Amino acid sequence: MKYTELGHTGIRVSQLCVGCMSFGEVQSEGHQWLLDQAGTEAVVAQAFDLGINFFDTANTYAGGTSEIYLGNALRSLGIPREDVIIADKVYFNPGHLSKEAILREADQSLERLGTDYIDLYQIHRFDYGTPIEETLEALDSLVKAGKVRAIGASAMFGYQFHNMMITAEKHGWTQFSTMQNHHNLIYREDERELIPVCDQYGVSRIPYSPLAGGHLARPDWNSDSLRSRTDVTLRAKYDLAMENDLEIIARVHDIAENLSVSMSAVALAWLYTKGVAAPIIGSTKAHHLTDAVKALDIVFTDAELKYLEEPYRAHEIVGAR
């Protein structure tokens, strides 16, 4: 495993992060592929065996049970708290990013996780209804109270992130160290503005959906997996650009065949060429993580990179809105 620092925090994480949206109790028809407690522990154990120490969850994943399952798994496996980096998120809750909501949700997340601090606390989206000063001051207070070590942001427009960074700097509040944005070979719109802003401020990028919900892991658009058959959010996110995306997916398959690796490894390795710190991998089977680790050793030629990137055409904005 290879490791990197999150921004300028001194927090060192594996260059792969386990996404915990697949942990927890089924809450709706749209998310039926979740792992039970035993399945969660198997994935966490496999991750730790591979040297992965970075786990990303959210207060609303599986109605909060994702946090409970993750905390239970770490304790059941006897993994010391200081040996893992836990990232959590706030926004899709009453009050969104108001001061009251942030302080309330942080405490509830700490309780569900069974820990007294969160390593990386992220705003899940931009809140159009709350002054950014209120949000930033509340986040800063969590850092000063020792409940949070560092803060991060997620999908938003570049100008919004820039405004939040300069506002935090102006007031002497804690600045964001990470950006969890939507970025993969078939969705590259953040390369226009948001990613350059991140680079300007030395913000580490930890993109979600690096495999586009599985589309970059197989040559066919659909599969017989439970998620492919039931995830309406996934369809809304990607089906509109299917024709162009399939061109790119075919090239990922070609490169994977030539290098004798999985398509997933090729898609993740491409992200590393873009300066990504740690893509977030949603895993429901042990081999998903084993395949992902292989991406760290892939080095593309210039011709291979051009072949992968050449077909991409502009997409509708997904995530920031």
Sequence and secondary structure as in RCSB ss.txt:
>XXXX:A:sequence
MKYTELGHTGIRVSQLCVGCMSFGEVQSEGHQWLLDQAGTEAVVAQAFDLGINFFDTANTYAGGTSEIYLGNALR
SLGIPREDVIIADKVYFNPGHLSKEAILREADQSLERLGTDYIDLYQIHRFDYGTPIEETLEALDSLVKAGKVRA
IGASAMFGYQFHNMMITAEKHGWTQFSTMQNHHNLIYREDERELIPVCDQYGVSRIPYSPLAGGHLARPDWNSDS
LRSRTDVTLRAKYDLAMENDLEIIARVHDIAENLSVSMSAVALAWLYTKGVAAPIIGSTKAHHLTDAVKALDIVF
TDAELKYLEEPYRAHEIVGAR
>XXXX:A:secstr
  EEE TTS  EEESSEEE TTBS   STT    B HHHHHHHHHHHHHTT  EEE  TTGGGGHHHHHHHHHHH
HTT  GGG EEEEEE SSTTTTSHHHHHHHHHHHHHHHT S EEEEEESS  TTS HHHHHHHHHHHHHTTSEEE
EEEES  HHHHHHHHHHHHHHT   EEEEE B BTTB GGGTTHHHHHHHHT EE  B TTGGGGGGSSSS  SS
HHHHH HHHHHHHGGGHHHHHHHHHHHHHHHHHHTS HHHHHHHHHHHTT S  EEE SSHHHHHHHHGGGG   
 HHHHHHHHTT       S  
